[in-house]
């Protein structure tokens, strides 16, 4: 049985890949993922804001209060070197490449076409096999149009592609007026893969202290539906590889993702919650399922339930939505809230 | 040989040679020598090697005495060893200096010479410290400039090895130690040529070793000690020739020839000044100028002051000399003359030279200006038939009339020297940019350069003045610029506060950072400034530097913006090249902090020049605004006549007669210095406020005050004066006001962080919120004045117990408006002590931040209440503060006992009832104390009567001590540098004494005042100066050590974690009739935190278990039944240490520079925290 898959030209021994998470924060974690059977690792994200922020914070505090008072013209020794911005991240990629034999996918999170894009090149130089570009923009500006935001995304992809020669995957938000068109245009800019979808860090309210607080909630299998549907819609129509990255927890989720058209399915919440052993457990489940159903290879099932291969393509479109909602409603009158 | 030229400060030059030519270096921070130790420590951390290819050992000690002892030991064991110090530090080394010299041991100590603490402490430069060591038997070699520091550091190194006489290598603190000049670096080969292997091996051969055992340092009796003292004479006799030989050899290497006495001037000079140190440079500049005018003047620069070679001295002096002025940069009251003066006379007599008139003069104490006009004044004085002897120059001595006159307008500065003066704020980065500018000019153009930087005494909102010179010849102008051809004013507000254009020469360029735009700027300038611009025909350029800086993401740091404008105007480099060089300097300075920072600065530079515009001044002054008075007309005469002059930057004009003769100053002066430095200030929301008092408690500058009062008091309140119903059950019907002194606020926003009351409609708002200061200034000034007139609460009446945060807010702080850093973590504790005990407190204050923000002129935050009572404050030294406070206690105890004896003796005369009440008074609370004060007042009245009849002597005796019958409170305050390190021995003894003193340690975990050097309080894994690689050892458990005595009250507090516990502990500690030690966690600018979040860091320090709160109250043991005196006041750790630590730059920078070590040290630190918590927990649970 052939469990292998190819993602952006990278040959992977199976399609269950740990996605960007704190598990890749250090070399030990990356090694453990390889030992647990991960076929590749997507590194934790290097944030545009983090690169800028670390640098500015360091500068701010090293400068603060300096050259103000004759007895204390500074408050810290002037160290020869600081691993600010991407240095630590790039070092980790280099070390990971040296210490493992699996593809390492760097992850860059940002939204502007500023100087931080240079870090894509640095990630490549550090030895990464590919880059996952995580585009995340909260459009709060009342005067900025959707078209402008979309163009911003496209410009970033264009610029990153100019900077590197390794494959570039684009991890997307599901919130576009025309997701299909956006996927199409990103592909046209040279994206090698689309990763569906980003899960946002949504803030929460703390009622005790009347504050807005960051609150990370791990995903569950129910969240698979959204990327599942869009992968199914886009597979075969947009010439890129697909990865599904939200809601992948169980064997069934992996199988569904592959059938929708994903070359790989990515896990983070499941691994964070239940440990790295889940990679092999889920993989064993996939194997069992394939044996039971006499599948010979993973590639056989990729895209088998995508829209282009469906007998009733509309099932993935609006009609399915109607049906789904009605079937869920507990209201015997059928009147939806 | 091609030696690199670099633009560096004098301290770096000294440290460079010291580091290269030594194996063991002991260090301890003291201004202005600290940076030498910092360089050495940093170079060791970076693995830089000495001339033998090995990394020297650099070790911080607990005091300069410790450093000297360590060096003594290192030398005895055969190392090449050195240290750096100044001032009191050098005094602490004196005992070891005698030993080192007595044992003929080769070493060089590098001294950034500084004034001594006498009637006042001063950090600035003169020769008082080195002159105090004249009898130790050390050679003294003086350097006068940056290049000389590098050169003579090496000469002294070579000479000490050959002569075996130890050397002080001396240069002037600040003027030479901090002045930035272009210096040719010496190479390792130069050093190897001077410090030869045979000299080094001879030194080693004298080392103590069990392989060739000897005894050194015996005790001797009258039979032989004297002979032994004389036995080293040949070495001293040989030393001058050895030094000259080394100087000659050095000249052969570098072409720079020095002599023991360097004479410059007319070969047939009749008037010669003799001096040493940086003043020689100004004197030489004057000599050159006067020679060109045909005057027969000269200057003899003394290099080797000890051993003083009469032979060389006489030989160097022109035979034509008729008058000598021997200039001393020190003062020896009561002597026949200052040291150099006496030496010169002795030398002339012994050298059989007669017919020369010698006068002695004093100059330049504590970096007092010494410029060419003063030098000219000295030469002029020497032409008089009866020149003044023992004169002073540079000040107006209108008491003993010793000062000589000079023409302040006399100038020797050449037209081809560019002289630029920049006025900035510490916070705007002006000095840093100017240091870069002078480096660029020094290293990228053929110009010689000089940069000197002047700061004021405040730690927040401080003004800086940068003096930059560059020109085609070496610059010897060791004095401030008086005729600038370029003046930059980086803060527009300075035009209203200082006479910034006084320094501008006619036709100079003026660059203004103005928020008003080029068109409107003229109208915003005060009349006097407009007139100066017109009269001096200044060419004015204007830029809104804030706008450009903000757009580039630099906030208020206008430094690079203004720097680019300076280069564009000055034309020292072609504009494009200047921009390129500025960017190179930015990259060099900030590159390692990350690309984002570099790009931000680049953006500022790029946008600067296009935003700069010329302002064409009208022919007439048009402004209607004048410069406001420095202080209010309501201020006391002393403040108006004395303090205000210093505030205005005119302290140099104060005559001797204006000075208090014994260093005694009135308190309550900070209130008159309205600094208006906060951009935003707190505003009270009456509807949201719950009157908890937390904002009042945490305010580091005592600018938030609360009062309760009768509603009738509001009759004449200003329209915007706010009040609400007082929420005290003891105060029914009373009003409550929380008032902010917006002109004194520093805008730290700690109050907002502390406020627990949230606005229910706007979650971001609290009961106190920050708002721009300027729109509020006028109305809040009136409100503040009205508020001050409201009556203070009675401490003794009304039934309120001042034992909790809410009630304490009503007590008047007797420590207000200090110049401490904005958001200071120390001052809230100091202020609280002043509220609780200030009206009966004596404060012994260790040198450090507390003594600087507490006692540095012009003003003091210590103040008094309406009854005239308040803390009496004094600073003795850094090392002796606990003993100093103990002495106060001994006196109080003795004199109050004697007063009680007198009361008993005079019982019948003063009345039995009063006498018994005085003797048996219960002063356990405020009411009791107030009652006793009333009795003492009654007693004094009776004694006044008795003084005129009955027993006048005894009555007067008791009258002079009667106030001692009221309980007094002794507070011994200082930082961790004092308590953990230099003063620990004394502190330990004082705690062991059992006497009733209260010790408050304001623990910032570094030597904050000198710039953040590690102390034994510095935590494991934190980066500090002197611990550049992260502190490898744990923090000393001062509290734990003190508890071992069993009879010492010991507690830790952290206001941000538990303000209630803080108040309770201070009350308990003071009430305990014995020694108490309270260690207060004080967040600090040296931690690298957002100071407005300081309280949160304190909370995390406690919640992580890093700073457990506890108290050990011996009084609990005495209770029946006896209780465990140790009580834990904080809960078990609930967050990881790293969650506290990594909010702070001091920890984070290690993880950024050396993540592996950082991780290891953090793991060790966490383990320590956990283990200590368990220990404390067990101790608290013990029966």
Interface residues (C-beta under 8 A of the other chain):
Chain A: X51 X52 X54 X55 X56 X57 X58 X59 X61 X62 X63 X64 X65 X66 X67 X68 X69 X70 X71 X72 X73 X74 X75 X76 X77 X78 X79 X80 X81 X82 X83 X84 X85 X88 X115 X209 X210 X211 X212
Chain B: X31 X32 X34 X35 X38 X41 X42 X45 X46 X123 X174 X425 X426 X427 X429 X430 X431 X432 X435 X453 X454 X455 X457 X458 X459 X462 X464 X553 X557 X590 X592 X593 X594 X595 X596 X597 X599 X600 X758 X760 X763 X821 X852 X1008 X1009 X1010 X1011 X1012 X1023 X1024 X1025 X1028 X1085 X1086 X1088 X1089 X1145 X1146 X1148 X1149 X1152 X1153 X1155
